[in-house]
């Protein structure tokens, strides 16, 4: 049994209900009418192309929560670099349940492994620069953030803030509402936390550094402006 937290089980239950129209048994019409209920089977998940595995916990819970349940055997952990043809997972149990659960499980594995694979590509590109860290964003699929954040970690990236509740990040609309970068930073100090601020120009960068921002996010700057921004920061 894979350890699980309630948010994962809630998500898996929702995904299964989405496919099965309500209850998690006997509503896969094709399988129910074509496959004998007492027929047992095994399945394998094999990599069709190189990549990085992620989403094993979600896929496992799909097969464990379908009724009747199946056994899920992860042969390699999340974060493993897969080669074409590599066997990653074995599943055993009622054949009908395997057929019912397979697409939902693969949806999680394919999406999350895709995120991990792309993250690894960027992380490998940054390897020659030990001071560079690859961070994720809040631009996640609703309801899947905790899994997509795990996929980033599996690919060699790091997590930024989890949401609006755990860090200060002043964005352009906050700056506009506060009347400027400095004013926004000064107000944010009341939270007693490190302040990160998003800037769009080098002038705003100067203002953010002068106001003591701990982290500055360069938003949509040109490569030349970003190089200049790094030089400005090093000179402080």
N, C-alpha and C positions, 0 to 999 in steps of 0.2 A: 504494500500500500504506500503510495506517495503521500508524504505529509501535505496537508492542504490548509489554507486559511479560508474563512467564510466567503470572502470576495471572489475567490477562484471558483468555489463550488456554485455560488450564485450565478457567475458568468457562464459556467458550463451548463448549468440547468437551463438558463435562458437560451443558449445556443442549441441545445437538444430540443427544447420546446419549439424553437423556431423551425426546425426541420421536421418535427413530428406532429406539429399542430396541437400540442397540448400535453397529454400524458406521454411518458417516456417508455411506452411499451405498446406493441401491437398496432401502431399507427404508421409504420413503414409498410404501406400496402403491398408493394411489390415483394419485399422479403417475406412478409407474413403469409402471402398466398403461394409463393414459389418454393421457399426453403423450409424443409421439415424442422419443427421446433426443437427436436432432440439431436439434431445433427451438430457435431462438434467440428472445429476447424482451427487452423493456425494461419497467421498472416505475417508478412515481413514488410518493413519499411526500408527501402534501399535508395540511396542517393542517386539521382539521375544526372547530377552535374556537381562540380566542386562547390563547396560553400562551407558555412559555419552553422552548426546545429543550435537551435534554440526553440523553446516551446515544449520541451519534454514533459514538464509538470502538467501543462494544460492538456496535452494529448493523452497522457496517462489517466487523468481524471475523466476525460470523455469516455474511455473504455471501461473505467471502473463504475461510472454512474449510469451508463446505459443499462437497461434491464432486459434479460438477466446480464450480470456484469461479466467482463472479460479480465484476464490477467495481462499486464503490460510489463514487458521486460526491456528496459533501456540498456543497450549493449555498450553505448558510449555516452558520456555526460554532455550537457549543454556546454557550448564553447569549443567543442571538438571540430577541428578542420576536417571536413568530409571530402573524400575523393569519389569520383564517379564509380558506382558499383558497390560502395561500402555499405555493409549491413548495419543499420543504426538501431532498429527496434524489432522485437518479436512480440506478437500478440497471440494469445490462446484463449479459447472459450467457445461458447455457442456461435456457430457460423452466422446465424441470423443477426446476432448482436454485433459481430465484427462488421458485417455489411452495412448495418444501420449506422454505426458510429464512425466508419472510416472517413467519410468526407468531412465531417465536423472536426475530427482530430487532425486531418491533413490541412484543413484551412488554418488552424492555429500553427501547426508546424511550418507550413510554407511561408506564411506571412512573417512569423517571428524569425525564422531562419534567414529570410530575405533581409530583414533589418540587421541581424547579426553579421551577415555576409558583407553587406555594404559598409557597415561600421568597421569591420576588420580591414577592408580595402583602404579606408581613410586612415585608420590607426597605423597600418603598415607604412603608409606614405609619410606619416609623421615620425616614424621610428628614428630617423637620423637627427631629430630635434628633441632632445630629452626634456626641455622645458615646455614643450607644447603639449597641451592636454585636450583631448576631444570630448566635448560635452554635448548632451542631448538638449531637447527643448520641450515645451509643453504642447507642441503641435502634434499631439498623439490622437489615435483613434479613440473616440469616447468609449469609456468602459474598459479599454485595453491598456491603459497607461502603465499599470504595474507590470504587465507582461512585456510591453515594449521597452520599458526601462531596463528590465532584466535582459532583454535581447541586446540592447546597447552594451551592457556590461559583458555579455557573452562574446561580443565582437571586439572587445578591447577598449571600448569607450568608457566614459564616466558619466554619472548622472548629475544634472544640474538641479535646480529646485524641483521638488515633487509637485508643487502646486502653488496657489496663491497664499497659502497659509504658513509656509515654512521659511520664507526668505523675502527680502525687500528687493524688488527690481523695478526701478522707475523707468517707464517707457515714454514715448513721445507725447502721448495724450496726457499722462501725468504731468509732464513738463509744461505743456500748454495750460493745463488747469491751474498749476501752481504759479505760473507767471515766469518761469525760467528754470534752468538747471539748478542753480544755487538754491533758489527758494524751495524747490522740490526736495533736494538733499537735506536741507536744514529741517524741513518738516518731518522727513522720514527718520531722522535721528531720534525722534521721540519713541520709536519702537525699541531702541536699545540694541539694535542688531547691525551687522555690517551692511553697508549700502552699496548696491549695484545700480548703475544708471546707464541707460542707452543714449548714445549721442550719434548725431548724423553729420556733424561738421567738426573741423579742427578747433574752431572757436568754442564750440560746446565742450570739446575735450578739455581745453584749457580751463573752462569754468568748472567742470566736474573735478579736475585734479586740484584746483585751488580750494574747492569746497570740501576736499578730503574724502571723496568717494573711494571705497576700498576696491571696487571692481568697476571697470568701464567696458561696456559692450559697444563695439563699433558697428553701426547699423547701415548696411548698404553703401559702404564707402568703396571708392576705387582702390585698386592695389597700391597705387602711388600714395594716396592719402593714408592708407593703413600703415605703409612703411614710415611715413612721416609721423604718424601717431605713435608708433613704437619708439621712434627717436625722441619725440617730445617727452614721453613717459620716462625713458631712461635718463633724461636730463634733469628730472625732478629730484 
